[in-house]
């Protein structure tokens, strides 16, 4: 399975929170999220910017709109995993 760029208008970036930009905290490998799909479902997601750093106390020193988008993206990924499981 080849990786593909996950576009900003994909369900992963829209539900339940619309994430209008890819929040990057500590870049390490491009500016695009990558994903792998099997039978029409996302099975893996690679984010090039350590969104979990923004979840820590102090939010890694990034702007509020970036750390808020990091939380929202994390929720979206967990939501997708649970919604697509069944």
C-alpha positions as CSV (number, residue, x, y, z in Angstrom):
1,X,0.0,0.0,0.0
2,X,1.5,3.3,-1.0
3,X,1.2,6.4,1.1
4,X,-0.8,9.4,-0.2
5,X,-1.1,13.0,0.9
6,X,-4.2,13.4,3.2
7,X,-5.9,16.6,1.8
8,X,-7.3,19.2,4.2
9,X,-10.8,18.6,2.9
10,X,-10.6,14.9,3.9
11,X,-12.9,13.6,6.6
12,X,-9.9,13.2,8.9
13,X,-9.5,17.0,8.9
14,X,-13.2,17.9,8.9
15,X,-15.0,15.7,11.5
16,X,-16.0,16.4,14.2
17,X,-13.8,19.5,14.1
18,X,-12.9,21.4,10.9
19,X,-9.1,21.8,10.9
20,X,-8.4,24.4,8.2
21,X,-4.7,24.1,8.3
22,X,-2.2,21.4,9.2
23,X,-0.8,22.4,12.6
24,X,2.9,22.0,12.8
25,X,4.7,22.2,16.1
26,X,8.1,20.7,15.4
27,X,8.5,20.0,11.7
28,X,10.4,16.8,10.8
29,X,9.6,15.5,7.4
30,X,7.6,17.6,5.1
31,X,4.5,19.9,5.4
32,X,1.9,17.3,4.4
33,X,0.1,14.7,6.4
34,X,0.4,11.2,4.8
35,X,-1.9,8.3,5.0
36,X,-2.4,4.7,4.0
37,X,-5.8,3.4,2.8
38,X,-7.0,-0.2,2.5
39,X,-10.4,-0.9,1.0
40,X,-11.3,2.8,1.2
41,X,-10.5,3.2,4.9
42,X,-7.6,5.0,6.4
43,X,-5.4,2.5,8.3
44,X,-2.5,4.7,9.2
45,X,-1.8,8.5,9.5
46,X,1.5,10.2,9.6
47,X,1.7,13.8,10.8
48,X,5.0,15.6,10.1
49,X,4.8,18.0,13.0
50,X,4.6,16.4,16.5
51,X,1.1,17.5,17.4
52,X,1.5,15.8,20.8
53,X,4.1,18.4,21.8
54,X,1.3,21.0,21.8
55,X,-0.8,18.8,24.2
56,X,1.8,19.2,27.0
57,X,1.8,21.9,29.7
58,X,2.9,25.1,28.1
59,X,1.8,23.8,24.6
60,X,5.4,23.8,23.4
61,X,5.3,27.6,23.1
62,X,3.2,27.6,20.0
63,X,0.4,30.1,19.3
64,X,-3.1,29.3,20.8
65,X,-4.6,28.7,17.3
66,X,-1.9,26.0,16.6
67,X,-2.3,24.1,19.9
68,X,-6.1,24.2,19.6
69,X,-5.9,22.8,16.1
70,X,-3.5,20.1,17.5
71,X,-6.2,19.0,20.0
72,X,-8.9,19.1,17.4
73,X,-6.9,17.0,15.0
74,X,-6.2,14.4,17.7
75,X,-9.9,14.2,18.5
76,X,-10.7,13.8,14.8
77,X,-8.3,10.9,14.4
78,X,-9.7,9.1,17.5
79,X,-13.2,9.8,16.3
80,X,-12.5,8.4,12.9
81,X,-10.9,5.3,14.3
82,X,-13.9,4.6,16.5
83,X,-16.5,5.5,13.9
84,X,-14.9,3.3,11.2
85,X,-14.3,0.4,13.5
86,X,-17.8,-0.9,13.2
